Amino acid sequence: MTVIVVGGGAAGFFAAIHHQTAHPGDTVIIIEKSANLLSKVKISGGGRCNVTHACFTPNELCTFYPRGGKALLGPFHRFQPRDTMAWFESRGVPLKIEADNRVFPVSNNADDIANCLLNEAKTLGIRIWTQCPIQRIQQSKAGHFEVLLTTGATHACDKLVLATGSNRQGHAFAAALGHAIVPPIPSLFTFKIADTALHRLSGLSVQHVAVRLGIGKKNQSTGPLLITHWGFSGPAIIKASAWQAQALHDCGYCCPMTIHWLANMPCPAIEATLKTAISDRQHQTMRSHSPFSDLPNRLWAYLLARWGLALPERWGQLTQKHIHQLSHHLTNDSYQVTGKSPFKDEFVTCGGVALDEVHFTTMESRICPNLYMVGEVLNMDGVTGGFNFQAAWTTGALAGGNY
Ligand SMILES: Cc1cc2nc3c(=O)[nH]c(=O)nc-3n(C[C@H](O)[C@H](O)[C@H](O)COP(=O)(O)OP(=O)(O)OC[C@H]3O[C@@H](n4cnc5c(N)ncnc54)[C@H](O)[C@@H]3O)c2cc1C
């Protein structure tokens, strides 16, 4: 059997390697249009490659995918982050789990992941053709495929794996073979906020915030928040961008947003902390020191100025009414998102081949037999943290046919 894998990224390599491992007698060819193999792997995670996430329970793992979580449940029972880690570690790439459960090579070098895949493909004898743009893919009545290169050469295969990521041409190939494409739009980005006083706090972070957008359905995201020189970033924001990718796209990336600055503190605890400050810091000015260990002093001063409350100068002069006002603003602080900005460590496209047109047991098309689709070409994407590569590894392994 001859197998052609279109796309030399994470999912394409994994599919090729797993197919060749399961069927050593077959001819497996990776066709890559660019000169660079595994280019996203090499730049991923800020050059460290966040290869997966240490979440080993399939039901929980699925909850990190705004699109595709349900479809991935079965596949995760067969190839999950534990398998990914074992796969790379058994091939000489030690991995580490960081405090937030993201998994990286111990070397902090994404090249180690790319080289591992390249070496494995080489050892197995997989043929790799780079700088090989494809003009057309068609299926014969007998179910074989003909892949026409722009050079005019044609190559036939019995099984075709489409692993073209978010590339529009890949979507066009899938559409030509009968598939519906959900229009692609960006996911995983940061928010612009037009407020120069906020921008001056760039670099400050808060560990536990809850972000709510005034659009969409599942609209609360929690986690750390980072202030940047254009607005807000950090896991809570990036997660919100993923879950609300479509709604944010539809509103032109302009919408109201509220922040709960102390998401790990119930309201009575917030009020109690303010009351303690009133009794312990009676003569201190209230703008100079934050009473909350999570809120840096400069952020506290900015927030008080921003809210414009008629507050007294010193802590000892605060009344119960002031406590209510502060507690309200700390837990419902309103901003206006005015645009998006890329998140340099990771970004993905949501949209792609409609998931109900694929068998998630094998990744074979329900519409076009012998066509398999893996990775980001599908309408599936995760939040930041290693989930996007995990989807590529899992679907690639399944398409390879030995799980
Ligand atoms: C800057 C950045 C950092 C990231 N960091 C992380 C991270 O740390 N952790 C994580 O989980 N995810 C990360 N991601 C997301 C992750 O890279 C993708 O989810 C993953 O690469 C998808 O794998 P894929 O193989 O499906 O697609 P891709 O990696 O995009 O590979 C597709 C390949 O197909 C080729 N191709 C496309 N069209 C054709 C064609 N017509 N003919 C032939 N070849 C074609 C492309 O050139 C490419 O090589 C990051 C993304 C970016 C952009």
The ligand as a Tripos MOL2 file, in Angstrom:
@<TRIPOS>MOLECULE
LIG
   53    58     1     0     0
SMALL
NO_CHARGES

@<TRIPOS>ATOM
      1 C1          3.7940   30.4300   17.2690 C.3       1 LIG1
      2 C2          3.0270   29.1970   17.6560 C.ar      1 LIG1
      3 C3          3.3450   28.5430   18.8200 C.ar      1 LIG1
      4 C4          2.6170   27.4160   19.2100 C.ar      1 LIG1
      5 N1          2.9460   26.7780   20.3910 N.ar      1 LIG1
      6 C5          2.2490   25.7000   20.7780 C.ar      1 LIG1
      7 C6          2.6030   24.9940   21.9580 C.ar      1 LIG1
      8 O1          3.5940   25.3000   22.6140 O.2       1 LIG1
      9 N2          1.8080   23.9330   22.3310 N.ar      1 LIG1
     10 C7          0.7300   23.5380   21.5820 C.ar      1 LIG1
     11 O2          0.0550   22.5830   21.9680 O.2       1 LIG1
     12 N3          0.3990   24.1540   20.4420 N.ar      1 LIG1
     13 C8          1.1490   25.2090   20.0130 C.ar      1 LIG1
     14 N4          0.8070   25.8500   18.8560 N.ar      1 LIG1
     15 C9         -0.2650   25.2810   18.0420 C.3       1 LIG1
     16 C10         0.3250   24.0910   17.2640 C.3       1 LIG1
     17 O3          1.5250   24.5220   16.6440 O.3       1 LIG1
     18 C11        -0.6540   23.5830   16.2170 C.3       1 LIG1
     19 O4         -1.8540   23.2440   16.8420 O.3       1 LIG1
     20 C12        -0.0650   22.3480   15.5430 C.3       1 LIG1
     21 O5          1.1520   22.6910   14.9230 O.3       1 LIG1
     22 C13        -1.0240   21.7700   14.5200 C.3       1 LIG1
     23 O6         -0.3470   20.7330   13.8810 O.3       1 LIG1
     24 P1         -0.7230   20.3310   12.3960 P.3       1 LIG1
     25 O7          0.2880   19.3040   12.0030 O.co2     1 LIG1
     26 O8         -2.1520   20.0050   12.3200 O.co2     1 LIG1
     27 O9         -0.5200   21.6550   11.5380 O.3       1 LIG1
     28 P2          0.8110   22.4560   11.2030 P.3       1 LIG1
     29 O10         1.7880   22.3390   12.3050 O.co2     1 LIG1
     30 O11         0.3830   23.7950   10.7810 O.co2     1 LIG1
     31 O12         1.4210   21.6700    9.9660 O.3       1 LIG1
     32 C14         0.8320   21.6970    8.6990 C.3       1 LIG1
     33 C15         1.9150   21.4950    7.6670 C.3       1 LIG1
     34 O13         1.2990   21.3010    6.4090 O.3       1 LIG1
     35 C16         1.9870   22.0740    5.4460 C.3       1 LIG1
     36 N5          1.0500   22.3530    4.3650 N.ar      1 LIG1
     37 C17        -0.0070   23.1750    4.3970 C.ar      1 LIG1
     38 N6         -0.6470   23.1550    3.2180 N.ar      1 LIG1
     39 C18         0.0080   22.2850    2.4340 C.ar      1 LIG1
     40 C19        -0.1680   21.8360    1.1040 C.ar      1 LIG1
     41 N7         -1.1560   22.3090    0.3550 N.pl3     1 LIG1
     42 N8          0.6850   20.9260    0.5940 N.ar      1 LIG1
     43 C20         1.7060   20.4550    1.3760 C.ar      1 LIG1
     44 N9          1.9360   20.8560    2.6230 N.ar      1 LIG1
     45 C21         1.0940   21.7520    3.1620 C.ar      1 LIG1
     46 C22         2.4270   23.3180    6.2030 C.3       1 LIG1
     47 O14         3.5000   23.9670    5.5490 O.3       1 LIG1
     48 C23         2.8450   22.6920    7.5390 C.3       1 LIG1
     49 O15         4.1740   22.2440    7.5240 O.3       1 LIG1
     50 C24         1.5450   26.9470   18.4230 C.ar      1 LIG1
     51 C25         1.2240   27.6110   17.2360 C.ar      1 LIG1
     52 C26         1.9680   28.7150   16.8490 C.ar      1 LIG1
     53 C27         1.6260   29.4020   15.5700 C.3       1 LIG1
@<TRIPOS>BOND
     1     1     2 1
     2     2     3 ar
     3     2    52 ar
     4     3     4 ar
     5     4     5 ar
     6     4    50 ar
     7     5     6 ar
     8     6     7 ar
     9     6    13 1
    10     7     8 2
    11     7     9 ar
    12     9    10 ar
    13    10    11 2
    14    10    12 ar
    15    12    13 ar
    16    13    14 ar
    17    14    15 1
    18    14    50 ar
    19    15    16 1
    20    16    17 1
    21    16    18 1
    22    18    19 1
    23    18    20 1
    24    20    21 1
    25    20    22 1
    26    22    23 1
    27    23    24 1
    28    24    25 2
    29    24    26 1
    30    24    27 1
    31    27    28 1
    32    28    29 2
    33    28    30 1
    34    28    31 1
    35    31    32 1
    36    32    33 1
    37    33    34 1
    38    33    48 1
    39    34    35 1
    40    35    36 1
    41    35    46 1
    42    36    37 ar
    43    36    45 ar
    44    37    38 ar
    45    38    39 ar
    46    39    40 ar
    47    39    45 ar
    48    40    41 1
    49    40    42 ar
    50    42    43 ar
    51    43    44 ar
    52    44    45 ar
    53    46    47 1
    54    46    48 1
    55    48    49 1
    56    50    51 ar
    57    51    52 ar
    58    52    53 1
@<TRIPOS>SUBSTRUCTURE
     1 LIG1         1 GROUP 0 **** ****
